[in-house]
Amino acid sequence: MISPRGATVTDNQPNSTAIYRFSLDINTSFNGTDLLKLRLLAGSADSNDNAAGFLEPNLGSTLDFAVPGTEQISLARLYYTFSLTPNLSVTAGTRMVAGDFVDKNRYANVSFRDFSTQALVNNFLLLPRPGGAGAAIDWQPNQGSLSLRAVYIASSAAENLPENQQFFGGGGVNDIRLFPVSGGGTAGGLFGDPYLAVMELEYAPTRSLTVRLQYSRGEVLGSNFQALGTNFDWAITPKVGIFGRYGYASYPDTTVGDIYPSYWSAGVSFQDLLRKGDLAGIGIAQPFIVTEIGNATQTNFEAFYNFPLSESIRITPLLQIISDAANQNSNGAIVTGTIRTVFTF
């Protein structure tokens, strides 16, 4: 197995592993229309615990719930949402993640419920630095079919969250660094480098169809980036739906020059497929389509079947297949199987 830059990651087959994550949400409302969100989090801290994420850590193959965190309980979310008008809500906080407010999808967005591969959970190019302190707005004029959302995140205004907040590639000597190893420095603070700003326009002409148009930009290590995205979900019937995402980005002055990667994902979802309350899905993504890195295009596949054992326990067998991993055609297919068990209280 080789990395995007040609170095050997490993020659050995991975072993079976166990991964855990504990999340406690404390939601408080003072008037019925507001929300004070506090989330405590702890989980596996070893980066080798997830085979797909160890063999291919750069391009969104990691299971979203398996991203290395900390075994100590830490603060993962802290923000307050309130309504300025019946059509406009505002959020501000010191622990926020952009994906909580934009790039949602009814079929591919919640890694403990549906797809778990990171490249299927969110647009891989749109949110490269999603966590920190910031603010968000959600405006739905006249409670109609159009909604406008905006999020601003300053990563250095607060300590990093225990989710994956690294730059693409994480910074290892054999990883991709989309931003310069030593750029213009970081100003820090609430309005300095690094930061991420996202705008999203959502159109929902019916209850069954939603389309989103997105734009993000930001700065990391003195280097600017911009991305365009689109995202849709369509409930063809109450039990069958399809979804898709597309992204195109500009990353100047990277360690491999100026690059313009694109991304896409698509899939189908089934509800009550074999028994009432179950959920199944099949998805495919090409997270980083670019000619400057590797000699092929990585493709991620995932299939899962989520069924309830009880009201509080759900079990999900899932299969991941990664072809041309790390954009290298010399890499054989990575095939991993996972049993995801979720306990809710």
N, C-alpha and C positions, 0 to 999 in steps of 0.2 A: 504494500500500500504506500503510495507516494503522495506528497503534498502538492498544492498548486505550483510551488516553485521547484518541484522535482526532488526534494529530499525524501528519504525513506521515513515513513511514520512508524511502521512495524512490519515484521515478517511473520508474526505469530497470529494464530486464531484467537479471538477474544474469548474470555471465560464468561460463565453465567454470573450475573450480579444482581444485587437487590438495591433499590432506590426508594427513598422515602421523602415525603414533604408534608409538613404540618402547617396549616394556615388557620388563623382565628380572626374572623371579622367581627368587629364591634360597631354596629350601626346605631346612631342616635339621631332622633329628630326632636326639635323643640317646638315646632308649630304644625307639623304634618306635611309641609311642603319642602322642607330642607333636609339635609343629610350631613352628619359628621361621620366620616369614614375613618376607621382605624384598623389596620391589619397587622397582625404579628405573624412572623414566619420563621420557620426553621426547617432544615433539610440536609440531605447528603452533601458533603463538602468535597468529595473526591471527583475530579474531572474525568477519571477513568471509569466511573460507574456505569455510564451509558455507552454501549459499544458504538452506535452510529455516531454519537457526538465525539467520541475519542478518535475514530478512524477518519471522520470528515467534520471537523469543528468549524470550518470557515463559511460554508454556504447553506446554513439553515437546516442541516440534517439532524441536529440534536432534538431529542424529545423535549418539548417546551417545559414540562414539569421536572425534568432531570438536569436543568442547568445548575452547575455547582453553586451552592450558596454558603451558608454557615450553619453549623450544628447548634450554635447558640441562638436563642430567640432574639429576633431583631425586628425593627420597625420597617414594614414594607410599604404601607400606605398611611398617609395622614393628610386629609383634605376636607374642606367644608363646601358644600353646594347649597345655594339658596336661589330663590326666584326673585328677580327684580320686577318682572311683570308676569302675567300668566303665560306669555310666549317666550320669555327669555330667562335662562338660568345661568348663573355664574359660579365657577369653582375656583378656589385658591387653596394652595397647600404647600407643605414642605416636602412631602413624599408623594409624587405623582408619576404616572406612566402614561405616555401619550396614547397607547393602544387601549386604555380604558375609556377613551372619549371619541376616538376616530378609528376608521378602518374596521368597524364591526361588520359581522356577517352572521346571519342566523344559522348557517350550516357549518362554518369553518372559522371558529374564533375562540372557543373555550376548550383549552387543552385537557381539562379533567372530564370533559363531557363528549366532545367530538374528536376532531383531528388533533394529533399531538406533535407532528413534525413542524418545526418552527416555520419552514417555508410555506406551509399551508395555513398557519394560524394568522399570520399578518403578511402584508406586502413587504417583501424582504428589503426593498430599496427605499421605501417611504420613511421608515422609522429607524435610522441607523444609530441614534443616540437618544432613546426614548424616555429615560428616567431622570428625575431630579425635582427641584422646586419649580413652581410655576403657576399658571392659571389657564382656565378654559371657559369658553362660552358656548351655549347651545340655544339657537334662535329658530323658532318655528312660527313664522308669521301666521296669525289667525288660526293656529293649529291645523294648517293645511298640509298639502303634499310636499312642500319644499321645506328643507331645514338647512341652516348654515351653522357650521361648527368651526371653532378655532382653538388651537392649543399652543401654548408657549412653555417650553421646558428649558431651564438652565441647569445643566448637569452638575456644575461645580458649586452651585448655591447651597447644596446640601450634600451629605455623605451619600455615596453610591448605594443604591438599593441592592438587596441580596438576590435580585434577578440578574440576567446577563446584560450588563451595561457597558461591556467592552466595545472597542472599535471592531469593525469587521476583522476577523482573523486573530484577535486577542493579543497580538503583539509578539508572539513567539518568533524565533529566527526563521522558521520555515513557513510561517503563516502569511496571509495577504495583509498588507497594511495599505488601506485605501487612502489614508491620510499620511502626510510626511512623518518620518521618524522624528525629525526635529524641524518643526515648521516655525511659524511666527510667534510661538509661545502661546500661553493661555492667559487671558485677562481675568477669568474667573468672575465670581459674583453673579448677581441676578441677570445682568444684561451683557455680560462678557462671554467670550469664547471659553468653553463650548456651550452652544445652545441649539435648540431645534424649534422651529415654528411650522405648524401645519394648519392648512385650511381645507375644509371638506364641504361640498355642496351635495346634499342628498335629495333625491326625487323619488317619492313613493306614490305613483299614480293609483295603485290599488293595494289592498292588504297583502297580496301575494307577490308583488314585484317591488324591489328597491334597487336603485342605481345611485352610485356615489362617484363624484369627481373630486380629485384630491391634488394638492400641491404642498410640497414641503421644501424647506431650505434651512440651512444652518451653517455653523462654523465649528471646526474642530482643529486644534493645533495650527491655527492661522490659515487653514484651507477651507474654502467655501464649498458647499454641495447643494444641489437642487434636484428635485424629483417630481415627476408627474405620475398620477395613478388613477385607476378606475376599479370599481368593485361592484359586483351585483349579486343578488340572490333572488331566485324565482321559485315559488312554491307551485309547481305544475299541478299537483293535486294536494290535498291535505296530508298525504303520506309520502310524496315524492317531490324532491326539489333539486335544483342545480345551482351552482355558484361559480364565480370566476373572479380573478383579479389580474390586473396588468400594471406594470410599472416601467418607467424609463427615467434614467438619472444621468446627471453630469457630475463627474468627480475629477476636477482638475488637479494637477500637481501631485499625483500619487507616486508611490515608489515604482510604478510601471508606466508612468506618463499620464496624459489626459485620457480618461476612459469614459465611455457612454454606455453603461450596461443596461440591459432590459431584463424583465422578469415576467413570468405569467404562471398562473395556477388555475385549475378547474377541477370540478368533481360533481358527484351526485350523492344525495343523501336519502335514506329510507327510514321512515318511522313505522313502528308496529309491524315490522317485517315478518317476524316469526311468532311474536307474542306481544301482548299489549304492554306498552311502555318501553320497548326496546328501540335502539337507534343504530343504524349502520351507515357506512360511507366508504366511498372509493375516491381518492384524489390523486392528482399528478401535478408536479410543479417543475419548472426550470428556473431556479432562483437567481442565476447570475450568468446571463448570456453576453459574452464579451470575447473578442478575439485575442486580446492582449494577455490573457491568463490561461495557460494550458493549451491543449490542442483538440478539445472536445467540449461538449456542453453537458454538465451534470443534469440528471433527471431524477427526481424523487417521486416515489410511489408510496401510497399508504392505503391500507384497507383495515377497517375496524368493525367490530360488532359489540355494542354496549347493551348489556341486559341487566335488569334489576333482580337482585336476590331478595330485597326487601325495600321498604321506603327509604332506608338510610344506607344501603350497601348496593353498589353497582360494580360489575366486573366487565372488563373490556379486553378481550384478546385483540391485538393489533399486529399487523405485518408491515415492515418497511423494506423497500427495495431501492437501492441507490445505484444507478448505472453511471459510468464515466465519472466516478466520484472525484471531487476537486478539479473538475474540468480536464481530467487526464484519461485518455482512451486506453492507457496501459493498465489501469486499475480494473480488476474484476468487479463484478457486481457485489455490493454489500447487501446481505439479507439478514435482517434481525427480527426476532419475534419478542413481543412483550405482553405480559399480563398486567393490566392496570386495574387496581382495585381502589375504589373511592368510598370512604366512610364519611357521611355527613351527619351532623348533629344540630 
